[in-house]
Amino acid sequence: MASSSPLSVIIPVWNQWNLTKACLESLRQHTPGNFYEVIVTDNGSDDETVSQLESLGTTLFGAKFKRIRLESNLGFGPACNLGAEAASGEKLLFLNNDTLLTNGWLAPLMKSFDEDPRLGAVGPLLLYPDSDRVQHAGIAFTPALRTQHLYANFPASHPVVQVRRNLQAITGACLMLPRKLFMACGGFYKGYKNGSEDLELCSRIRELGKRLTCIPQSKVYHLESQTPGRGDDDDLNAALLNERCKGCFGPDMHKYAARDGYRFAITPWLESYVTLPDEREAELNERLKNGFDAGVCWQSLQEEPLWQTGYVLLASYLEQSGMFVEASGVCLLQTYFFPMLPHYRQLASTAAMAGNADLAEQAIAKVEHIDSLLEDVGALTKKAAGLANWARKAGESDLQNMYEGWLRDLGLL
């Protein structure tokens, strides 16, 4: 092993040379100095990565660059493990090649370990590059134990995004931890297929009494899921995670919502979402009592992204003004925060008028999927009863009332 460095940046890649090139260039641009090494594990690429990676890496990082060439695609976890074995850094940073670094991204991550000796792993605030909205501020779990990115699509500057929380999990797209801890956890379990490896690693870190958090002062852009086939094995990965880490994770999305002054709710097909208390919704509606102003409405939606009435009014105004592209963007945000059938139908219509056939088709597919869920009342009833029973045993009275209310509306209680 080479002489020790404070940090080893490990980037697993498979084709997508343009992404890798941009990632490496942004890393060099926004991380001055030669105190860190860069290790790219090439998972058997057959594009320009083969001929261009070594030259670019050496140009950017000199002797601090190392390429590991694999003859076949072993997947994310094994590629990261090989990078870690070759690393000399006291800390490891696993970094997806579909990320772009920003000024000052590294110092807050490194500093956080000095501030909290119990800290096991950290990640930055990941943002969508075209909007500066949140892509990842930590992973949360619904009562059905589905994973959600905490406050995804909130503006990056929103106060709830800036809170530093102890989390059950953070994404492996940009994850920093001490090398010794990574090895003590056994690295990424190789049985997964490009998904859930990071969740198991987070559970192992927590088992060792260490904390996980997102550092909002560190910002990194993430294009998200750019590798072809990403997500194809999600069901198999989820089953393996449940087998290996059963009981390691618990519902917490509703707890974050309550702490941050929001309300937890469910759709008729039991999809959960976070919304405003009625009094806060009414307070925002008061801002428009003297007439609608699109600018005021949009600004209010930046301050409070969960204002339902604001999306309805703004989308309607934009459509009436013939601004269908802008209206479809508002409708898309609306469906993300409030996954309701009328909103998906409106998105399909508005996107079609905007000439965005792909988005319209996605919205129609969502409507069809929801319709199929609603047709199977028995499955929904069983799920609601199970969740209500869990909530009762867990002492989660608000959740118990919510699911029992769903059953009561069907005349089943």
C-alpha positions as CSV (number, residue, x, y, z in Angstrom):
1,M,0.0,0.0,0.0
2,A,1.2,3.5,-0.8
3,S,2.0,6.0,2.0
4,S,-1.1,7.2,3.9
5,S,-3.3,10.0,2.6
6,P,-6.1,11.8,4.5
7,L,-8.6,10.8,1.9
8,S,-9.2,8.3,-0.9
9,V,-11.9,9.2,-3.4
10,I,-13.2,5.9,-4.9
11,I,-15.3,6.2,-8.1
12,P,-16.8,3.0,-9.6
13,V,-17.7,3.4,-13.3
14,W,-19.1,1.4,-16.1
15,N,-19.1,3.2,-19.5
16,Q,-20.8,6.6,-19.4
17,W,-17.4,8.3,-20.2
18,N,-18.9,11.8,-20.5
19,L,-20.2,11.5,-17.0
20,T,-16.9,10.2,-15.6
21,K,-15.0,12.9,-17.4
22,A,-17.2,15.7,-16.0
23,C,-17.1,14.2,-12.5
24,L,-13.3,14.0,-12.5
25,E,-12.9,17.5,-13.8
26,S,-15.3,18.9,-11.2
27,L,-13.4,17.1,-8.5
28,R,-10.1,18.6,-9.6
29,Q,-11.7,22.1,-10.0
30,H,-13.4,22.2,-6.6
31,T,-10.8,20.3,-4.6
32,P,-7.4,22.0,-4.8
33,G,-4.3,20.4,-3.4
34,N,-2.7,16.9,-3.6
35,F,-3.6,15.6,-0.1
36,Y,-6.1,13.1,-1.5
37,E,-5.9,10.2,-4.0
38,V,-8.4,9.3,-6.6
39,I,-9.1,5.6,-7.5
40,V,-11.4,4.8,-10.4
41,T,-12.6,1.2,-10.6
42,D,-13.5,0.5,-14.2
43,N,-16.2,-2.3,-14.3
44,G,-15.2,-3.6,-17.7
45,S,-16.2,-0.5,-19.7
46,D,-16.1,-0.8,-23.5
47,D,-16.6,2.9,-24.4
48,E,-14.1,5.8,-24.4
49,T,-13.4,5.1,-20.7
50,V,-10.9,2.4,-22.0
51,S,-8.7,4.8,-23.9
52,Q,-9.3,8.1,-22.1
53,L,-9.5,7.4,-18.4
54,E,-5.8,6.8,-17.6
55,S,-4.7,9.9,-19.6
56,L,-7.3,12.3,-18.0
57,G,-6.8,11.0,-14.5
58,T,-3.0,11.4,-14.7
59,T,-3.3,14.8,-16.2
60,L,-5.7,16.0,-13.4
61,F,-4.2,14.2,-10.4
62,G,-0.8,13.0,-11.3
63,A,0.7,10.2,-9.2
64,K,-2.4,10.5,-6.9
65,F,-4.5,8.8,-9.6
66,K,-5.0,5.1,-9.8
67,R,-7.1,3.1,-12.2
68,I,-8.3,-0.4,-11.5
69,R,-9.4,-2.2,-14.6
70,L,-11.8,-5.1,-14.4
71,E,-12.6,-7.4,-17.3
72,S,-16.3,-7.6,-16.5
73,N,-18.9,-5.6,-14.7
74,L,-18.9,-6.8,-11.0
75,G,-21.3,-4.2,-9.9
76,F,-21.2,-1.2,-7.6
77,G,-20.4,-3.0,-4.3
78,P,-17.5,-5.2,-5.4
79,A,-16.0,-2.4,-7.4
80,C,-16.1,-0.1,-4.4
81,N,-14.6,-2.9,-2.2
82,L,-11.7,-3.3,-4.6
83,G,-11.1,0.4,-4.6
84,A,-11.1,0.4,-0.8
85,E,-8.6,-2.4,-0.7
86,A,-6.2,-0.4,-2.9
87,A,-6.8,2.8,-0.9
88,S,-4.3,4.4,1.4
89,G,-6.6,7.1,2.8
90,E,-7.6,7.3,6.4
91,K,-11.1,8.2,5.2
92,L,-12.9,6.9,2.1
93,L,-15.3,8.8,-0.1
94,F,-17.4,6.6,-2.4
95,L,-18.5,8.8,-5.2
96,N,-20.9,8.1,-8.1
97,N,-19.6,9.2,-11.5
98,D,-22.9,11.0,-12.1
99,T,-22.0,13.7,-9.6
100,L,-20.6,17.2,-9.9
101,L,-18.7,18.8,-7.0
102,T,-19.1,22.4,-5.9
103,N,-16.9,25.0,-4.2
104,G,-16.3,24.2,-0.6
105,W,-17.9,20.7,-0.7
106,L,-15.2,18.8,1.1
107,A,-14.3,20.8,4.2
108,P,-17.6,20.5,6.0
109,L,-17.6,16.7,5.6
110,M,-14.0,16.3,6.9
111,K,-14.7,18.7,9.8
112,S,-17.8,16.9,10.9
113,F,-15.8,13.9,12.1
114,D,-13.7,16.2,14.4
115,E,-16.9,17.7,15.8
116,D,-18.6,14.4,16.7
117,P,-16.4,11.4,17.7
118,R,-19.4,9.1,17.5
119,L,-19.9,9.9,13.8
120,G,-19.6,6.9,11.6
121,A,-20.4,8.2,8.1
122,V,-21.6,11.4,6.4
123,G,-22.9,12.5,3.1
124,P,-23.4,15.9,1.5
125,L,-26.7,17.5,0.5
126,L,-27.3,16.2,-3.0
127,L,-29.0,18.5,-5.4
128,Y,-30.6,18.3,-8.8
129,P,-28.4,20.4,-11.1
130,D,-31.1,22.0,-13.1
131,S,-33.1,23.4,-10.1
132,D,-31.0,23.4,-7.0
133,R,-33.7,21.3,-5.3
134,V,-32.9,18.5,-2.9
135,Q,-32.2,15.1,-4.4
136,H,-31.0,13.6,-1.1
137,A,-30.8,15.0,2.4
138,G,-30.9,11.5,4.1
139,I,-33.0,8.4,3.7
140,A,-36.2,8.1,5.7
141,F,-38.6,5.1,6.0
142,T,-42.4,5.2,5.7
143,P,-44.7,3.0,8.0
144,A,-44.6,0.4,5.3
145,L,-40.8,0.6,5.4
146,R,-40.5,2.0,1.9
147,T,-37.5,4.3,1.6
148,Q,-37.8,8.0,0.7
149,H,-35.3,10.7,0.3
150,L,-36.0,13.1,3.1
151,Y,-37.5,16.4,1.8
152,A,-36.7,15.6,-1.8
153,N,-37.5,18.5,-4.2
154,F,-37.5,21.1,-1.4
155,P,-35.4,24.2,-2.3
156,A,-31.9,23.7,-1.0
157,S,-32.1,26.8,1.2
158,H,-35.3,25.7,3.0
159,P,-34.8,25.7,6.8
160,V,-35.8,22.0,7.3
161,V,-33.2,21.0,4.7
162,Q,-30.5,22.8,6.8
163,V,-31.1,20.7,9.9
164,R,-28.4,18.2,10.8
165,R,-30.1,14.9,11.9
166,N,-29.1,11.5,13.1
167,L,-30.3,9.2,10.3
168,Q,-30.9,5.5,9.8
169,A,-29.4,5.6,6.3
170,I,-27.7,7.8,3.8
171,T,-27.0,7.1,0.1
172,G,-23.9,5.5,-1.3
173,A,-23.9,8.0,-4.1
174,C,-21.5,10.2,-2.1
175,L,-20.6,8.6,1.2
176,M,-17.6,9.3,3.5
177,L,-16.4,7.2,6.4
178,P,-13.1,6.1,8.0
179,R,-11.4,3.3,6.1
180,K,-11.0,1.2,9.3
181,L,-14.8,1.4,10.0
182,F,-15.6,0.4,6.4
183,M,-13.4,-2.7,6.8
184,A,-14.8,-3.5,10.2
185,C,-18.3,-3.5,8.6
186,G,-17.1,-6.0,6.0
187,G,-17.4,-3.4,3.2
188,F,-20.3,-3.5,0.8
189,Y,-22.0,-6.9,0.8
190,K,-21.4,-8.3,-2.7
191,G,-24.7,-10.2,-3.0
192,Y,-26.7,-7.1,-4.1
193,K,-27.0,-6.0,-7.7
194,N,-26.5,-2.2,-7.7
195,G,-28.9,-1.4,-5.0
196,S,-29.3,-1.6,-1.2
197,E,-25.6,-2.2,-0.5
198,D,-25.5,1.3,1.1
199,L,-28.5,0.5,3.3
200,E,-26.9,-2.6,4.7
201,L,-23.6,-0.8,5.2
202,C,-25.5,1.9,7.1
203,S,-27.1,-0.7,9.3
204,R,-23.7,-2.2,10.1
205,I,-22.3,1.2,11.0
206,R,-25.2,1.8,13.4
207,E,-24.7,-1.7,14.9
208,L,-21.2,-0.6,15.9
209,G,-22.7,2.4,17.8
210,K,-21.8,5.0,15.2
211,R,-24.0,7.8,13.8
212,L,-25.0,8.8,10.3
213,T,-25.8,12.2,9.1
214,C,-26.1,14.5,6.1
215,I,-24.0,17.7,6.2
216,P,-26.1,20.4,4.4
217,Q,-23.2,22.8,4.2
218,S,-21.6,20.4,1.7
219,K,-23.4,20.5,-1.6
220,V,-22.9,18.1,-4.5
221,Y,-25.0,17.9,-7.7
222,H,-26.3,14.4,-8.6
223,L,-27.8,13.5,-11.9
224,E,-29.2,10.3,-10.3
225,S,-29.5,6.8,-11.8
226,Q,-27.7,7.4,-15.1
227,T,-26.4,3.8,-15.4
228,P,-28.6,1.8,-17.8
229,G,-30.6,-0.9,-16.0
230,R,-30.3,0.9,-12.6
231,G,-33.3,-0.2,-10.6
232,D,-34.0,-3.4,-12.5
233,D,-33.1,-5.5,-9.5
234,D,-34.8,-3.4,-6.8
235,D,-37.2,-6.1,-5.7
236,L,-34.5,-8.7,-5.4
237,N,-32.3,-6.3,-3.5
238,A,-35.1,-5.3,-1.1
239,A,-35.8,-9.0,-0.4
240,L,-32.1,-9.7,0.3
241,L,-31.9,-6.6,2.5
242,N,-34.9,-7.8,4.5
243,E,-33.4,-11.2,4.9
244,R,-30.0,-9.9,6.1
245,C,-31.1,-6.8,8.0
246,K,-34.6,-7.7,9.3
247,G,-35.5,-5.3,12.0
248,C,-32.6,-3.0,11.4
249,F,-34.7,-0.1,10.1
250,G,-37.9,1.4,11.5
251,P,-40.5,3.9,10.3
252,D,-39.3,7.5,10.9
253,M,-40.7,9.7,8.1
254,H,-43.8,10.5,10.2
255,K,-41.5,11.5,13.1
256,Y,-39.5,13.9,11.0
257,A,-42.7,15.4,9.7
258,A,-44.1,16.0,13.2
259,R,-40.8,17.5,14.5
260,D,-40.7,19.9,11.5
261,G,-44.3,21.1,12.0
262,Y,-45.9,19.0,9.1
263,R,-48.7,16.5,9.0
264,F,-48.4,12.9,7.8
265,A,-51.2,11.6,5.5
266,I,-52.1,8.7,3.2
267,T,-53.8,8.4,-0.1
268,P,-56.8,6.0,-0.7
269,W,-54.2,3.5,-2.0
270,L,-52.1,3.9,1.2
271,E,-49.2,5.9,-0.3
272,S,-47.9,8.2,2.5
273,Y,-47.0,11.8,2.0
274,V,-46.2,14.9,4.1
275,T,-48.4,17.9,4.0
276,L,-49.2,21.1,5.9
277,P,-51.4,21.5,9.0
278,D,-54.8,23.0,8.0
279,E,-54.0,26.3,9.8
280,R,-50.7,26.8,7.9
281,E,-52.5,26.1,4.6
282,A,-55.1,28.7,5.5
283,E,-52.4,31.2,6.5
284,L,-50.8,30.9,3.1
285,N,-54.1,31.2,1.3
286,E,-54.6,34.5,3.1
287,R,-51.7,36.0,1.1
288,L,-53.9,35.8,-2.0
289,K,-57.1,37.3,-0.5
290,N,-56.6,40.6,-2.4
291,G,-56.1,38.8,-5.8
292,F,-53.8,36.3,-7.4
293,D,-50.2,37.3,-8.2
294,A,-48.1,34.6,-9.9
295,G,-44.9,36.0,-8.5
296,V,-46.1,36.1,-4.9
297,C,-47.5,32.6,-5.3
298,W,-44.2,31.1,-6.7
299,Q,-42.2,32.8,-3.9
300,S,-44.6,31.4,-1.3
301,L,-44.1,27.9,-2.8
302,Q,-40.3,28.4,-2.3
303,E,-40.8,29.3,1.3
304,E,-43.3,26.5,1.8
305,P,-43.1,23.7,-0.8
306,L,-46.1,21.8,0.7
307,W,-48.7,24.5,0.1
308,Q,-51.3,22.5,-1.9
309,T,-53.5,25.5,-2.9
310,G,-50.5,27.3,-4.4
311,Y,-49.8,24.6,-6.9
312,V,-53.4,24.4,-8.0
313,L,-53.7,28.2,-8.5
314,L,-50.3,28.7,-10.2
315,A,-50.8,25.8,-12.6
316,S,-54.2,27.0,-13.6
317,Y,-52.9,30.6,-14.1
318,L,-50.0,29.3,-16.3
319,E,-52.3,27.2,-18.4
320,Q,-54.8,30.0,-18.9
321,S,-51.8,32.1,-20.0
322,G,-50.8,29.5,-22.6
323,M,-47.5,28.7,-20.7
324,F,-47.9,25.0,-20.8
325,V,-44.2,24.1,-20.3
326,E,-44.1,26.1,-17.1
327,A,-47.5,24.8,-16.0
328,S,-46.3,21.2,-16.5
329,G,-43.3,21.9,-14.3
330,V,-45.6,23.1,-11.5
331,C,-47.9,20.1,-12.0
332,L,-44.9,17.8,-11.8
333,L,-43.8,19.2,-8.4
334,Q,-47.4,19.0,-7.3
335,T,-47.6,15.3,-8.1
336,Y,-44.3,14.7,-6.3
337,F,-45.5,16.3,-3.1
338,F,-49.1,15.3,-3.3
339,P,-49.5,11.9,-5.1
340,M,-53.2,12.2,-5.9
341,L,-55.2,10.9,-9.0
342,P,-56.5,14.3,-10.1
343,H,-53.0,15.8,-10.0
344,Y,-51.6,13.0,-12.2
345,R,-54.5,13.4,-14.6
346,Q,-53.8,17.1,-14.8
347,L,-50.1,16.5,-15.3
348,A,-50.9,14.1,-18.2
349,S,-53.1,16.7,-19.9
350,T,-50.8,19.7,-19.3
351,A,-47.6,17.8,-20.4
352,A,-49.4,16.8,-23.6
353,M,-50.3,20.4,-24.3
354,A,-46.6,21.3,-23.6
355,G,-45.5,18.8,-26.2
356,N,-43.8,16.6,-23.6
357,A,-45.1,13.2,-24.7
358,D,-42.8,11.2,-22.4
359,L,-44.0,13.0,-19.3
360,A,-47.6,12.7,-20.3
361,E,-47.1,8.9,-20.8
362,Q,-45.5,8.6,-17.4
363,A,-48.4,10.4,-15.8
364,I,-50.9,8.1,-17.6
365,A,-48.9,5.0,-16.5
366,K,-49.1,6.3,-12.9
367,V,-52.9,6.7,-13.1
368,E,-53.2,3.2,-14.5
369,H,-51.1,1.8,-11.8
370,I,-53.1,3.6,-9.1
371,D,-56.4,2.3,-10.7
372,S,-55.0,-1.2,-10.5
373,L,-54.2,-0.8,-6.8
374,L,-57.6,0.6,-6.0
375,E,-59.3,-2.4,-7.7
376,D,-57.7,-4.8,-5.2
377,V,-59.6,-3.6,-2.1
378,G,-58.7,-6.8,-0.3
379,A,-55.0,-6.3,-0.5
380,L,-55.3,-2.7,0.6
381,T,-57.5,-3.7,3.5
382,K,-55.1,-6.3,4.7
383,K,-52.2,-3.8,4.4
384,A,-54.1,-1.1,6.3
385,A,-55.1,-3.5,9.1
386,G,-51.5,-4.7,9.4
387,L,-50.2,-1.2,9.6
388,A,-52.9,-0.2,12.2
389,N,-52.0,-3.2,14.3
390,W,-48.3,-2.4,14.1
391,A,-49.0,1.2,15.1
392,R,-51.1,0.1,18.1
393,K,-48.3,-2.2,19.3
394,A,-45.6,0.5,18.7
395,G,-47.6,3.1,20.6
396,E,-47.9,5.3,17.5
397,S,-51.4,6.5,18.2
398,D,-51.5,9.1,15.4
399,L,-50.6,6.5,12.8
400,Q,-53.0,4.0,14.4
401,N,-55.8,6.6,14.1
402,M,-54.8,7.3,10.5
403,Y,-55.0,3.7,9.3
404,E,-58.0,2.9,11.4
405,G,-59.7,6.0,9.9
406,W,-59.0,4.6,6.4
407,L,-60.6,1.3,7.4
408,R,-63.5,3.1,9.0
409,D,-64.2,5.1,5.8
410,L,-64.7,1.7,4.1
411,G,-67.1,0.6,6.9
412,L,-64.6,-2.0,8.1
413,L,-64.3,-0.7,11.7
